[in-house]
Amino acid sequence: MKKTLVIFSLIVTFLGLLILSAPTLLKISGLDGPIKKTLARAVFRDKGAKLSMDNIHIGLGEIHIDTLSIISARQGVQIHIAGFDLQYSLYKLVRIWNLP
């Protein structure tokens, strides 16, 4: 029983650290660019749309982005958001992960 509890605690700790350090790891590895391009394609059907996100904070139950800018390829649509907060229930997310 103690081994199971220790292993579970280590897994939860590792996943928590991974979630909290995800924005920094994405910037260091260079994967933030392709992810932003994919998100921009999901919002705009234009292939040249640009997405800019500054100061991303991911916590256990919330995501906060200080500045979010989306510019379409044709320069016809520009969206600038000063602050964006997304809060979620981590318990419900894990329990009902396959529902939209």
C-alpha positions in Angstrom: 0.0 0.0 0.0 2.8 2.4 0.8 4.6 1.7 -2.5 1.4 2.4 -4.4 0.9 5.7 -2.5 4.5 6.8 -3.1 4.3 5.9 -6.8 0.9 7.8 -7.2 2.4 10.8 -5.4 5.4 10.9 -7.6 3.3 10.6 -10.8 0.9 13.4 -9.7 3.9 15.6 -8.7 5.7 15.0 -12.1 2.5 15.7 -14.1 1.9 18.9 -12.1 5.4 20.1 -12.8 5.1 19.2 -16.4 1.8 21.1 -16.7 3.2 24.2 -14.9 6.4 24.3 -17.0 4.7 23.5 -20.3 4.9 27.1 -21.7 8.6 27.4 -20.9 9.4 24.0 -22.3 7.5 24.8 -25.5 9.5 28.1 -26.0 12.8 26.4 -25.3 12.1 23.5 -27.7 10.7 25.7 -30.4 7.4 23.9 -30.5 5.4 27.0 -29.6 5.5 28.3 -33.2 3.9 25.2 -34.8 1.3 25.1 -32.0 0.4 28.8 -32.6 0.1 28.1 -36.3 -2.2 25.2 -35.7 -4.4 27.4 -33.4 -4.4 30.2 -36.0 -5.5 27.8 -38.7 -8.3 26.6 -36.4 -9.6 30.1 -36.0 -9.0 31.4 -39.5 -9.1 29.4 -42.7 -6.4 31.6 -44.1 -3.0 29.9 -44.3 -1.1 33.1 -43.4 -2.9 34.0 -40.2 -0.6 35.0 -37.3 -1.2 34.3 -33.6 0.7 36.0 -30.8 0.4 35.1 -27.2 2.4 36.7 -24.4 3.0 35.6 -20.8 1.1 32.3 -20.6 0.4 31.1 -17.1 -0.9 27.5 -16.7 -2.1 26.4 -13.3 -4.0 23.6 -11.9 -7.5 24.8 -12.9 -6.8 27.9 -14.9 -5.0 29.2 -18.0 -4.1 32.9 -18.2 -2.8 34.8 -21.2 -1.8 38.4 -20.8 -2.0 39.5 -24.5 -3.6 37.6 -27.3 -3.4 38.9 -30.9 -4.8 37.3 -34.1 -4.2 38.8 -37.5 -5.6 37.3 -40.6 -3.5 36.9 -43.8 -5.5 39.5 -45.7 -5.1 42.0 -42.9 -8.9 42.3 -42.9 -9.4 41.0 -39.4 -7.3 41.9 -36.4 -8.2 40.8 -32.9 -6.3 42.1 -29.8 -7.3 40.9 -26.4 -5.6 42.4 -23.3 -6.2 39.5 -21.0 -7.7 36.1 -21.3 -8.6 33.8 -18.4 -9.9 30.2 -18.8 -10.9 28.3 -15.7 -11.7 24.7 -15.6 -12.4 21.9 -13.1 -9.4 19.5 -13.2 -11.5 16.8 -11.5 -14.2 17.0 -14.2 -11.6 17.2 -17.0 -10.0 14.0 -15.8 -13.3 12.2 -15.1 -15.2 13.2 -18.3 -12.2 13.7 -20.7 -13.9 12.4 -23.8 -17.0 14.7 -23.8 -16.7 18.1 -25.6 
